Amino acid sequence: MVTSIAILALAFASPGTLKGGEAYQQLHAFELQFVKDASASGKAIDRKTEMAAFKQKADELLTGVDVTTVPPREGLDWARVLDTAERYQDSLRVLDRFIADNPGDEAVVQAKLAEVVDYRHTNMAEKATDLLTGLKPASEAQAPLVAGADAAQAAMLVRAGGEAAGLKFLDAVEPNFKGFGPKATATLTRERTVLMMPATRTRLIGTPAPEFTVLPEKYGNFTNLAGLKGKVVILDFFAHWCGPCKASFPDTREMTDALSGKVEVIGVTAYYGYYGTKKGIDQKEEFGDMKGFMDEHKLDHPVVYVDKSEFAQYGVSGIPEFVLIGKDGIVKKIQLGYSKGSFVEFRKAVEAEVAK
């Protein structure tokens, strides 16, 4: 792998002193060629190796470059190279000078989005939050990019300070998109929904399980939850691409076998437009592929499809999610994610409900 990186570095060698745009173009060309060569080799290249190659090239392009003297107008291009070289403080320096040079509203927004990334890498999340709070898109085309950065920042705030912190931030940035199209606001709405998922899961416990609309294509005879009243039900929200979902199937099967028909498991999934290496497939083909998936993983319980929006009412922010519904139709427990230990606890709750 070292030999391949060295050859690529020579192929895109820096011809002396470069302008920022030239350096960025060489780096971008190197990255594209690296990915192309890796794909042609048929060998899997892990992300760590890939990033090391990109950093090596960026370091080479920066050899002999004094970032304090690069022309301000080249700052955004040099910042992209500096970020790849993981020189985030230097990137912030050239971006500050670029912004001070008044390059135009759209260019300023691009530079500030780049600064947000640098702040995150240098443990200055508060500065990233402050910057984004006042950052308005300069054009319709930029609005989704800014909204995406806002959504990512909200998620980071939730991890650091809880759901309320993320929602407060979204409230603060929402006015920045007034007058722009629905694409940007949809991103914020989607993130707000995701952030509220933990509260949704908490609120559901002890309340009637919400009905959901099943699409026409399904495996098994499940119609609705009302038809299962009087039985213990487990909803297993999963996807064909989800590793933890697949890992959970043997434990689910062992549990249902041990309880010999006293529990009804319903697999709930959605269409994703691909299956395995097949991309851009229609729903009919994806539905047909599910039969092979069920056979492979020995799923003998019903599997139904719903619109992805239906996941929200059960607070599904990750999969698998297991929902235990009692004989009275009340949600008793929700288990997000899968591990051997967490499933043991979930199974205890199921067995306790069956014993009632």
C-alpha positions in Angstrom: 0.0 0.0 0.0 2.9 2.3 0.7 4.3 1.8 -2.8 0.9 2.7 -4.3 0.7 5.9 -2.2 4.2 6.9 -3.3 3.5 6.4 -7.0 0.3 8.5 -6.8 2.2 11.2 -5.0 4.8 11.4 -7.8 2.0 11.4 -10.4 0.5 14.5 -8.9 3.7 16.1 -7.7 3.6 19.8 -6.8 5.5 21.8 -9.4 7.2 24.4 -7.2 5.2 27.2 -5.7 1.5 26.7 -6.1 -1.5 29.0 -5.9 -4.3 27.8 -3.6 -6.6 26.8 -6.4 -3.9 24.7 -8.0 -3.0 23.0 -4.8 -6.7 22.1 -4.1 -7.1 20.8 -7.6 -4.1 18.6 -7.3 -5.3 17.3 -4.0 -8.8 16.6 -5.4 -7.3 14.9 -8.5 -5.1 12.7 -6.2 -8.1 11.7 -4.1 -10.2 10.7 -7.2 -7.3 8.7 -8.7 -6.6 7.0 -5.4 -10.3 5.9 -5.1 -10.3 4.8 -8.7 -7.1 2.7 -8.4 -8.3 1.2 -5.1 -11.6 0.2 -6.8 -9.8 -1.3 -9.8 -7.4 -3.3 -7.6 -10.4 -5.2 -6.1 -8.8 -4.9 -2.6 -10.7 -3.3 0.2 -9.1 -0.1 1.4 -10.1 0.9 4.9 -10.9 4.5 5.7 -7.8 5.0 7.9 -5.5 4.0 5.1 -7.4 6.2 2.6 -7.2 9.3 4.9 -3.5 8.7 5.6 -2.8 8.8 1.8 -4.8 12.0 1.4 -3.0 13.6 4.4 0.4 12.6 2.9 -0.5 14.3 -0.3 -1.7 17.4 1.5 1.5 17.6 3.5 3.5 17.4 0.3 1.5 20.3 -1.3 2.1 22.4 1.8 5.9 21.9 1.9 7.5 25.3 1.9 4.2 27.1 2.2 4.1 29.9 4.8 0.4 30.1 5.6 0.8 33.6 7.1 1.8 35.0 3.7 -0.6 33.3 1.3 -2.8 35.8 -0.5 -6.1 36.2 1.3 -8.1 35.4 -1.8 -6.5 32.0 -1.9 -7.5 31.3 1.7 -10.5 29.1 1.1 -8.6 26.8 -1.3 -5.6 26.5 1.1 -7.9 25.9 4.0 -9.2 22.8 2.2 -5.7 21.5 1.8 -4.8 22.4 5.4 -7.9 20.5 6.7 -6.9 17.4 4.9 -3.4 17.8 6.5 -5.2 18.1 9.8 -3.8 21.5 10.4 -7.0 23.0 11.6 -5.6 26.1 13.5 -3.7 27.1 10.3 -6.9 26.6 8.4 -8.7 29.0 10.7 -6.0 31.6 10.2 -6.2 31.6 6.4 -10.0 31.5 6.6 -10.1 34.6 8.8 -8.0 36.5 6.4 -10.1 35.3 3.4 -13.3 36.5 5.1 -11.7 39.9 6.0 -10.9 40.4 2.3 -14.6 40.6 1.5 -14.8 37.9 -1.2 -18.6 38.1 -1.6 -21.5 36.8 0.5 -21.6 33.3 -0.9 -17.8 32.8 -0.5 -18.1 34.2 3.1 -20.7 31.6 3.9 -18.5 28.8 2.4 -15.6 30.0 4.5 -17.6 30.1 7.7 -18.9 26.6 7.1 -15.3 25.5 6.8 -14.5 27.3 10.0 -17.3 25.3 11.8 -15.5 22.1 10.8 -12.2 23.4 12.1 -13.8 24.5 15.4 -15.2 21.0 15.8 -11.8 19.4 15.2 -10.1 21.7 17.8 -12.7 21.1 20.5 -14.2 24.6 20.2 -17.8 23.4 19.8 -19.1 26.6 21.5 -17.6 28.8 18.8 -19.1 26.5 16.1 -22.5 26.9 17.8 -22.1 30.7 18.0 -21.0 31.0 14.3 -23.9 28.9 13.0 -26.5 30.6 15.2 -26.0 33.8 13.2 -25.2 32.2 9.8 -27.7 32.9 7.1 -27.4 31.3 3.6 -26.5 33.7 0.9 -28.5 31.9 -1.8 -31.1 29.2 -2.3 -28.4 26.8 -3.4 -26.5 27.3 -0.1 -29.5 26.9 2.2 -29.5 23.1 2.3 -25.7 23.1 3.0 -26.1 25.5 6.0 -29.1 23.5 7.2 -27.1 20.3 7.1 -24.4 22.0 9.2 -27.0 23.2 11.6 -28.5 19.7 11.9 -25.1 18.1 12.6 -24.4 20.8 15.2 -27.7 20.1 16.9 -26.9 16.4 17.1 -23.6 17.2 18.7 -25.2 19.5 21.2 -27.6 16.7 22.2 -24.7 14.3 22.8 -23.0 16.9 25.0 -25.9 18.4 26.8 -29.1 16.6 26.1 -32.1 16.9 23.9 -33.1 20.4 25.2 -29.8 21.9 24.1 -30.2 20.6 20.5 -33.8 21.8 20.3 -32.9 25.2 21.6 -30.2 25.5 18.9 -32.7 24.6 16.2 -35.1 27.2 17.5 -32.3 29.8 17.3 -31.3 29.0 13.7 -34.7 28.5 12.2 -35.2 32.2 11.4 -32.1 32.2 9.3 -34.0 30.3 6.6 -37.0 32.6 6.3 -37.7 33.1 2.6 -35.9 30.1 1.4 -37.5 27.0 -0.1 -38.7 23.9 1.7 -35.6 21.8 1.1 -33.6 23.6 3.9 -36.4 23.7 6.4 -37.2 20.1 5.7 -33.7 19.2 6.9 -34.2 21.1 10.1 -37.6 19.6 10.6 -36.2 16.1 10.1 -33.4 16.8 12.6 -36.0 18.1 15.1 -38.0 14.9 14.8 -34.8 12.8 15.3 -33.9 14.8 18.4 -37.3 14.3 19.9 -37.2 10.5 19.5 -35.9 9.7 23.0 -38.8 11.8 24.4 -41.2 9.9 22.1 -40.0 6.6 23.4 -40.3 7.6 27.0 -43.8 9.0 26.4 -45.0 5.8 24.8 -44.3 3.6 27.8 -47.7 2.9 29.6 -49.8 4.2 26.7 -51.7 2.4 23.9 -49.4 1.2 21.1 -50.0 3.5 18.0 -51.4 1.8 14.9 -49.4 2.2 11.8 -50.3 1.9 8.1 -49.0 -1.3 6.5 -48.2 -1.1 2.8 -49.9 -3.6 0.5 -46.7 -5.8 0.1 -46.1 -7.9 3.1 -45.0 -11.4 4.3 -47.4 -13.1 6.7 -51.0 -12.3 7.7 -50.5 -9.3 10.0 -53.1 -6.5 9.3 -53.1 -4.3 12.4 -52.3 -4.2 16.1 -56.0 -4.2 17.0 -56.3 -7.7 15.6 -53.6 -8.9 18.1 -55.3 -7.5 21.2 -55.0 -10.2 24.0 -51.6 -11.3 22.8 -48.1 -10.3 23.7 -46.6 -8.5 20.7 -43.0 -7.5 19.8 -42.4 -5.0 17.0 -39.0 -5.4 15.5 -38.0 -2.4 13.5 -35.2 -3.5 11.2 -33.6 -3.2 7.7 -31.9 -5.6 5.4 -28.6 -3.6 5.5 -28.4 -3.4 9.3 -25.7 -5.5 10.9 -27.0 -5.4 14.5 -30.5 -6.3 13.2 -29.1 -9.5 11.7 -27.1 -10.2 14.8 -30.3 -10.0 16.9 -32.3 -12.6 14.9 -30.9 -15.7 16.5 -31.7 -14.4 20.0 -35.2 -13.4 18.9 -35.8 -16.8 17.4 -34.5 -18.6 20.5 -36.8 -16.5 22.7 -39.9 -17.2 20.6 -39.2 -20.9 20.3 -38.8 -21.1 24.1 -42.1 -19.3 24.6 -43.8 -21.6 22.1 -46.3 -19.4 20.3 -47.1 -17.2 23.3 -45.5 -14.1 21.6 -46.3 -12.6 18.2 -43.2 -11.0 16.5 -43.8 -8.5 13.7 -40.8 -7.4 11.6 -41.3 -3.8 10.5 -39.2 -2.3 7.7 -39.2 0.2 4.9 -38.0 0.4 1.3 -34.5 1.8 0.7 -34.0 1.5 -3.0 -31.2 -1.0 -3.0 -30.4 -4.5 -1.8 -26.8 -5.7 -1.4 -24.8 -4.5 -4.4 -28.0 -3.8 -6.4 -28.6 0.0 -6.5 -31.7 2.0 -7.7 -34.1 -1.0 -7.6 -37.8 -0.5 -7.5 -40.0 -1.6 -4.6 -41.2 -4.7 -6.4 -37.7 -6.0 -6.8 -36.7 -5.0 -3.2 -39.7 -6.8 -1.8 -38.8 -9.9 -3.8 -35.3 -9.8 -2.3 -36.7 -9.8 1.2 -37.9 -13.4 0.7 -34.3 -14.5 0.3 -33.3 -12.4 3.3 -35.9 -14.1 5.4 -34.9 -17.5 4.3 -31.2 -16.8 5.0 -31.9 -15.5 8.5 -34.7 -18.0 9.2 -37.3 -15.4 9.9 -40.7 -17.2 10.1 -42.7 -14.3 11.6 -44.6 -11.7 9.5 -42.5 -8.9 7.9 -44.4 -5.8 6.8 -43.4 -2.6 5.0 -44.4 0.9 6.2 -43.5 4.4 5.0 -40.4 5.6 6.8 -42.4 8.4 8.4 -44.2 5.8 10.4 -41.0 5.1 12.3 -41.2 8.5 14.1 -44.3 7.6 16.1 -42.4 4.9 17.8 -39.3 7.0 18.4 -37.1 5.0 16.0 -33.9 6.9 15.8 -31.8 3.8 15.2 -32.3 0.1 14.4 -33.0 -2.4 15.6 -35.7 -1.2 17.9 -37.8 -3.7 19.8 -41.2 -2.6 21.2 -42.9 -4.8 23.7 -46.7 -4.5 23.7 -48.7 -6.2 26.4 -51.9 -8.2 26.1 -53.8 -5.1 26.9 -52.3 -3.2 23.9 -50.2 -1.0 26.1 -46.5 -0.4 25.3 -44.5 -2.0 28.2 -40.9 -1.6 27.1 -38.8 -0.2 24.2 -35.3 -1.4 23.6 -33.2 0.6 21.1 -30.2 -1.2 19.6 -28.9 -4.7 20.2 -26.3 -6.4 22.3 -26.3 -9.7 24.1 -26.8 -8.0 27.4 -29.5 -5.6 26.5 -31.5 -8.4 24.8 -31.3 -10.5 28.0 -33.0 -7.7 29.9 -35.6 -7.3 27.1 -36.4 -11.0 27.1 -37.0 -10.9 30.9 -39.6 -8.2 30.3 -41.2 -10.3 27.6 -41.3 -13.4 29.8 -42.8 -11.4 32.6 -45.6 -10.1 30.3 -46.3 -13.6 29.0 -46.6 -14.8 32.6 -49.4 -12.3 33.4 
